[in-house]
Amino acid sequence: MFFTGSLKEELIMETEILGLMLGAVLPLYPLLIAIYQRMGRYDEIVEEFKRLRDEHEHVKEAYHGT
């Protein structure tokens, strides 16, 4: 495949830009995965807290009669 000079330069520039973007973004993936996992654990803790709070309200109503 033969390219004209300007098309070849344009492809090289796009490839360089793509390489720079990947070089900047790919190292962030382990960090993003760690954040995602922590958010999942936080959601589990929040759900457990809500369950305990509801259970407490139910027991409090039964104990105090309100």
C-alpha positions as CSV (number, residue, x, y, z in Angstrom):
1,M,0.0,0.0,0.0
2,F,1.4,3.3,-1.0
3,F,0.5,6.6,0.7
4,T,1.1,10.1,-0.3
5,G,3.4,12.1,1.9
6,S,0.7,14.0,3.7
7,L,-1.5,11.0,4.4
8,K,1.5,9.0,5.7
9,E,2.4,11.9,8.0
10,E,-1.2,12.1,9.2
11,L,-1.3,8.4,10.0
12,I,2.0,8.6,11.9
13,M,0.7,11.6,13.9
14,E,-2.5,9.8,14.7
15,T,-0.5,6.7,15.8
16,E,1.7,8.8,18.0
17,I,-1.3,10.5,19.6
18,L,-3.0,7.1,20.2
19,G,0.3,5.8,21.7
20,L,0.5,8.8,24.0
21,M,-3.2,8.4,25.1
22,L,-2.7,4.7,25.8
23,G,0.5,5.3,27.7
24,A,-1.3,7.8,29.9
25,V,-4.5,5.8,30.4
26,L,-3.4,2.2,30.7
27,P,-1.4,2.7,34.0
28,L,-4.6,4.1,35.6
29,Y,-6.6,0.9,35.1
30,P,-5.3,-0.9,38.3
31,L,-6.2,2.2,40.3
32,L,-9.6,2.3,38.8
33,I,-10.2,-1.3,39.5
34,A,-9.1,-0.8,43.1
35,I,-11.5,2.1,43.5
36,Y,-14.3,0.1,41.9
37,Q,-13.8,-2.8,44.4
38,R,-13.7,-0.5,47.4
39,M,-17.0,1.1,46.2
40,G,-18.5,-2.3,46.0
41,R,-17.4,-3.1,49.6
42,Y,-18.7,0.3,50.7
43,D,-22.1,-0.5,49.2
44,E,-22.2,-3.8,51.0
45,I,-21.4,-2.0,54.3
46,V,-24.1,0.6,53.7
47,E,-26.7,-2.2,52.9
48,E,-25.7,-4.0,56.1
49,F,-26.1,-0.7,58.1
50,K,-29.5,-0.1,56.6
51,R,-30.6,-3.6,57.6
52,L,-29.3,-3.2,61.1
53,R,-31.0,0.2,61.4
54,D,-34.3,-1.2,60.3
55,E,-33.9,-4.1,62.7
56,H,-33.1,-1.7,65.5
57,E,-36.2,0.4,64.8
58,H,-38.4,-2.8,64.8
59,V,-36.9,-3.9,68.1
60,K,-37.2,-0.4,69.6
61,E,-40.9,-0.2,68.7
62,A,-41.5,-3.6,70.2
63,Y,-39.6,-2.7,73.4
64,H,-41.0,0.8,73.9
65,G,-44.4,0.1,72.5
66,T,-44.4,3.0,70.1
